[in-house]
Amino acid sequence: MATIGNEGDVHEVVKERYGAAARAQLQVLDAPATASCCGPTGCCGEGAKAGTIGAVDPISRNLYDPSTPFDAALAASLGCGNPTALAELTPGEVVLDLGSGGGLDVLLSARRVAPDGHAYGLDMTDDMLALARRNQAEAGVTNATFLKGQIEQVPLPDASVDVVISNCVINLSPDKDAVLAESFRVLRPGGRFAVSDIVLLREIPDALRRVVSLWTGCISGSLLDRDYVAKLTAAGFTDAGVQVTRSYDRAELEELAGSLDPSQLPPGTSIDDAIATLDGAFASAFIRATKPRDGR
């Protein structure tokens, strides 16, 4: 069974998966308009039929209005929500997207805070940063900056942003306390934490939490909803809350399980067993919190 060991292992596994997704999208962007998506990138399926990569599973698809601009960034989106629609961004604000991927939420945020605001995207994967910067250039968005780094160590000064957003990334971090502490640090007093993420509604066995494919698929690294609130509160936030935005039925879990390698499951556990265990155990959610205005 392929399992994850230390914090460095988690980062490398996540970088490998999302780097591969970015390279596949870049390959499509560089291909002639008549080229088929089907091939070694493994992008055939619903997304391929639409001329896109990604957004082919029930967690990531149908999150944005069909009229959403920035088609290339939308095609590379691997999120579980739409934080820009829920964060109530206003012109002039500074926004930070943790784990910005292909840049969709950064570009959408930049448009909402224009002309005087700015949007930062932070990602640790070189290929994703290359894709995001390409999408930014093609979209002509000038009030956005993509930074390389880990979300546990944000390369921005204290009290430098108004809103922290993220889209199905914090669950992938091996040190969520550090992520929340860094979010608190970079927010200005009165700043808002407004992220989409996967949360657990009940505990799942540790053996399933250690499966590599589940870590990179946004399930087994997730926090219990009540633990998310507790950790935000411990980091100094107030008004912390979790709002479920999307739950998943058994048919959707069976679809997700299609990419699972049975050899990665605990001994004696079948895919049907895993589905039964996960049925009703997790959901996409919007997580909100506020940094107190006294800054403490």
C-alpha positions as CSV (number, residue, x, y, z in Angstrom):
1,M,0.0,0.0,0.0
2,A,1.4,3.4,-1.0
3,T,1.3,5.6,2.1
4,I,2.6,9.0,3.1
5,G,5.3,9.4,5.7
6,N,6.6,12.8,6.7
7,E,5.7,16.4,5.7
8,G,8.2,16.5,2.9
9,D,6.6,13.4,1.4
10,V,3.2,15.1,1.3
11,H,4.6,18.2,-0.4
12,E,6.4,16.1,-3.1
13,V,3.3,13.9,-3.8
14,V,1.1,17.0,-4.1
15,K,3.7,18.8,-6.3
16,E,3.9,15.7,-8.6
17,R,0.2,15.4,-9.1
18,Y,-0.5,19.1,-9.7
19,G,2.7,19.6,-11.7
20,A,1.5,16.8,-14.0
21,A,-1.9,18.5,-14.4
22,A,-0.2,21.8,-15.3
23,R,2.1,20.2,-17.8
24,A,-0.9,18.5,-19.5
25,Q,-2.7,21.8,-19.7
26,L,0.3,23.6,-21.1
27,Q,0.6,20.8,-23.7
28,V,-3.0,21.4,-24.8
29,L,-2.4,25.2,-25.0
30,D,0.7,24.6,-27.2
31,A,-1.0,22.1,-29.4
32,P,-2.6,23.0,-32.8
33,A,-6.3,23.9,-32.5
34,T,-7.2,20.7,-34.3
35,A,-5.2,18.4,-32.0
36,S,-6.9,15.8,-29.9
37,C,-6.6,16.0,-26.2
38,C,-6.6,12.2,-25.9
39,G,-3.2,10.7,-25.5
40,P,-0.4,10.4,-23.0
41,T,-1.7,13.3,-20.8
42,G,-4.6,11.1,-19.8
43,C,-7.2,13.9,-20.2
44,C,-9.8,12.0,-22.1
45,G,-13.3,12.0,-20.6
46,E,-15.9,14.7,-19.9
47,G,-13.2,17.4,-19.8
48,A,-11.7,16.3,-23.0
49,K,-15.0,16.5,-24.8
50,A,-15.3,20.1,-23.7
51,G,-11.8,20.8,-24.9
52,T,-10.5,21.2,-21.3
53,I,-8.4,19.5,-18.8
54,G,-9.4,19.0,-15.2
55,A,-12.9,19.5,-13.7
56,V,-13.9,16.0,-14.7
57,D,-14.8,14.7,-11.2
58,P,-17.8,15.5,-9.1
59,I,-15.7,17.6,-6.6
60,S,-14.2,19.9,-9.2
61,R,-16.8,20.3,-11.9
62,N,-19.7,22.8,-12.3
63,L,-18.3,25.2,-9.7
64,Y,-18.2,28.3,-11.9
65,D,-20.8,30.0,-14.1
66,P,-20.4,28.9,-17.7
67,S,-19.8,32.6,-18.7
68,T,-16.7,32.7,-16.4
69,P,-13.8,34.4,-18.3
70,F,-10.2,33.1,-18.5
71,D,-11.1,29.8,-20.2
72,A,-7.5,28.4,-19.9
73,A,-7.4,29.0,-16.2
74,L,-10.9,27.5,-15.8
75,A,-9.8,24.4,-17.6
76,A,-6.9,23.9,-15.2
77,S,-9.0,24.5,-12.0
78,L,-8.9,21.6,-9.6
79,G,-10.8,23.2,-6.8
80,C,-13.9,22.2,-4.8
81,G,-15.7,25.5,-4.6
82,N,-15.7,29.1,-5.8
83,P,-14.2,31.3,-3.1
84,T,-14.3,34.4,-5.2
85,A,-18.1,34.2,-5.3
86,L,-18.4,33.9,-1.6
87,A,-15.6,36.3,-0.3
88,E,-17.5,39.5,-1.2
89,L,-14.4,41.2,-2.6
90,T,-14.5,45.0,-3.2
91,P,-12.4,47.4,-5.3
92,G,-9.1,48.4,-3.6
93,E,-8.6,45.3,-1.5
94,V,-5.5,43.1,-1.5
95,V,-6.3,39.4,-1.9
96,L,-4.0,36.3,-1.3
97,D,-4.9,32.9,-2.8
98,L,-3.2,30.0,-1.1
99,G,-2.3,27.3,-3.6
100,S,-3.3,29.3,-6.7
101,G,-2.8,26.6,-9.2
102,G,-3.6,27.7,-12.8
103,G,-4.6,31.2,-11.5
104,L,-8.3,31.2,-12.0
105,D,-9.3,32.6,-8.6
106,V,-6.4,35.1,-8.7
107,L,-7.5,36.4,-12.0
108,L,-11.2,36.6,-10.9
109,S,-10.2,38.3,-7.7
110,A,-7.9,40.8,-9.5
111,R,-10.8,41.8,-11.7
112,R,-13.1,42.3,-8.7
113,V,-10.6,44.5,-6.7
114,A,-9.5,46.5,-9.7
115,P,-8.4,49.2,-10.4
116,D,-6.6,49.9,-7.2
117,G,-6.5,46.5,-5.5
118,H,-4.2,43.6,-6.1
119,A,-4.4,39.8,-6.1
120,Y,-1.5,37.5,-5.1
121,G,-1.3,33.8,-5.9
122,L,1.0,31.5,-3.9
123,D,2.0,28.1,-5.3
124,M,4.9,25.8,-4.7
125,T,4.7,24.0,-8.1
126,D,6.8,25.5,-10.9
127,D,4.6,24.2,-13.7
128,M,1.5,25.6,-12.1
129,L,3.2,29.0,-11.7
130,A,4.2,28.9,-15.4
131,L,0.7,28.1,-16.4
132,A,-0.8,30.8,-14.1
133,R,1.6,33.4,-15.5
134,R,0.8,32.4,-19.0
135,N,-2.9,32.6,-18.3
136,Q,-2.4,36.0,-16.7
137,A,-0.5,37.3,-19.7
138,E,-3.1,36.1,-22.2
139,A,-5.9,37.6,-20.1
140,G,-4.1,40.9,-19.9
141,V,-4.5,41.1,-16.1
142,T,-1.9,43.5,-14.6
143,N,-3.0,43.8,-11.0
144,A,-1.9,40.2,-10.0
145,T,1.3,38.6,-8.9
146,F,2.2,34.9,-8.6
147,L,4.6,34.0,-6.0
148,K,6.5,30.7,-5.4
149,G,6.3,29.3,-1.9
150,Q,4.6,27.0,0.5
151,I,1.4,28.0,2.2
152,E,2.9,27.1,5.6
153,Q,5.5,29.9,5.0
154,V,3.8,32.8,3.1
155,P,6.4,35.2,1.5
156,L,4.5,38.4,2.3
157,P,4.8,40.9,5.2
158,D,2.7,41.0,8.3
159,A,-0.7,42.7,7.9
160,S,-0.3,43.1,4.1
161,V,-3.6,41.6,2.8
162,D,-7.3,42.1,3.3
163,V,-8.6,38.7,2.3
164,V,-7.1,35.2,2.3
165,I,-8.9,32.8,-0.1
166,S,-8.1,29.2,-1.1
167,N,-9.7,26.6,-3.2
168,C,-9.4,23.0,-1.9
169,V,-5.7,23.3,-1.0
170,I,-5.5,23.7,2.8
171,N,-6.7,20.1,3.2
172,L,-3.5,19.0,1.4
173,S,-1.2,20.7,3.9
174,P,0.6,18.4,6.4
175,D,0.7,21.4,8.9
176,K,-2.6,23.1,8.9
177,D,-1.9,25.0,12.1
178,A,1.0,26.7,10.3
179,V,-1.2,27.6,7.4
180,L,-3.8,29.2,9.6
181,A,-1.2,31.0,11.7
182,E,0.4,32.4,8.5
183,S,-3.0,33.4,7.2
184,F,-3.6,35.3,10.5
185,R,-0.2,36.9,10.3
186,V,-0.5,38.3,6.8
187,L,-4.1,39.6,7.3
188,R,-4.7,43.2,8.3
189,P,-6.8,43.8,11.4
190,G,-10.4,43.1,10.4
191,G,-9.2,41.0,7.5
192,R,-11.2,38.0,6.3
193,F,-10.4,34.3,5.9
194,A,-12.7,33.0,3.2
195,V,-11.8,29.6,1.7
196,S,-13.4,26.7,0.0
197,D,-12.2,23.3,1.2
198,I,-13.1,19.7,1.8
199,V,-14.1,18.9,5.4
200,L,-14.9,15.7,7.1
201,L,-18.3,15.4,8.8
202,R,-17.2,12.4,10.7
203,E,-13.9,10.6,11.3
204,I,-12.5,8.1,8.8
205,P,-10.0,5.3,9.6
206,D,-6.3,6.4,9.8
207,A,-5.4,3.7,7.3
208,L,-7.5,5.5,4.6
209,R,-6.0,8.9,5.6
210,R,-2.5,7.6,4.6
211,V,-3.4,6.5,1.1
212,V,-1.5,8.7,-1.4
213,S,-4.2,8.9,-4.0
214,L,-6.7,10.1,-1.3
215,W,-4.3,12.8,-0.1
216,T,-3.9,14.2,-3.5
217,G,-7.6,13.8,-4.1
218,C,-8.6,16.1,-1.3
219,I,-10.2,13.6,1.1
220,S,-8.0,12.0,3.6
221,G,-6.0,15.2,4.5
222,S,-9.2,17.0,5.5
223,L,-10.1,18.3,8.9
224,L,-13.3,17.5,10.8
225,D,-15.6,20.5,10.5
226,R,-15.5,21.2,14.2
227,D,-11.7,20.8,14.3
228,Y,-11.4,23.4,11.5
229,V,-13.3,25.9,13.6
230,A,-11.2,25.0,16.7
231,K,-7.9,25.5,14.8
232,L,-9.1,28.9,13.4
233,T,-10.0,30.0,16.9
234,A,-6.7,28.8,18.3
235,A,-4.9,30.8,15.6
236,G,-6.6,34.0,16.9
237,F,-9.6,34.2,14.5
238,T,-13.1,35.1,15.6
239,D,-16.5,34.3,14.0
240,A,-15.1,31.0,12.6
241,G,-17.7,28.9,10.8
242,V,-18.1,26.1,8.3
243,Q,-20.9,26.1,5.8
244,V,-21.4,22.9,3.7
245,T,-21.9,23.9,0.1
246,R,-21.8,20.5,-1.7
247,S,-22.3,17.0,-0.5
248,Y,-21.7,13.8,-2.4
249,D,-23.9,10.8,-3.0
250,R,-22.8,7.2,-3.4
251,A,-22.8,7.5,-7.2
252,E,-20.4,10.3,-7.1
253,L,-18.2,8.4,-4.7
254,E,-18.2,5.5,-7.1
255,E,-17.1,7.9,-9.8
256,L,-14.2,9.2,-7.7
257,A,-13.2,5.7,-6.8
258,G,-12.6,4.9,-10.5
259,S,-9.1,6.4,-10.2
260,L,-8.2,4.5,-7.1
261,D,-5.6,1.7,-7.3
262,P,-6.9,-1.2,-5.1
263,S,-3.3,-2.0,-4.1
264,Q,-3.2,1.4,-2.3
265,L,-6.0,0.4,0.0
266,P,-5.3,-1.1,3.4
267,P,-5.0,-5.0,3.4
268,G,-8.4,-6.6,3.3
269,T,-10.2,-3.4,2.2
270,S,-12.0,-3.3,-1.1
271,I,-13.0,-0.3,-3.1
272,D,-16.6,-1.0,-2.1
273,D,-15.5,-1.0,1.5
274,A,-13.8,2.4,1.0
275,I,-16.9,3.8,-0.6
276,A,-19.1,2.6,2.2
277,T,-16.7,4.2,4.7
278,L,-16.6,7.5,2.9
279,D,-20.3,7.7,2.1
280,G,-21.6,10.8,3.9
281,A,-18.2,11.4,5.6
282,F,-17.1,14.5,3.7
283,A,-18.3,17.6,1.9
284,S,-17.2,20.7,0.1
285,A,-17.6,23.7,2.4
286,F,-17.0,27.4,2.7
287,I,-15.0,28.3,5.8
288,R,-15.1,31.9,7.1
289,A,-13.3,33.6,9.9
290,T,-12.2,37.2,10.8
291,K,-9.0,38.6,12.2
292,P,-10.0,40.9,15.2
293,R,-9.7,44.6,14.5
294,D,-7.3,45.0,17.4
295,G,-5.0,42.7,15.5
296,R,-4.5,40.3,18.4
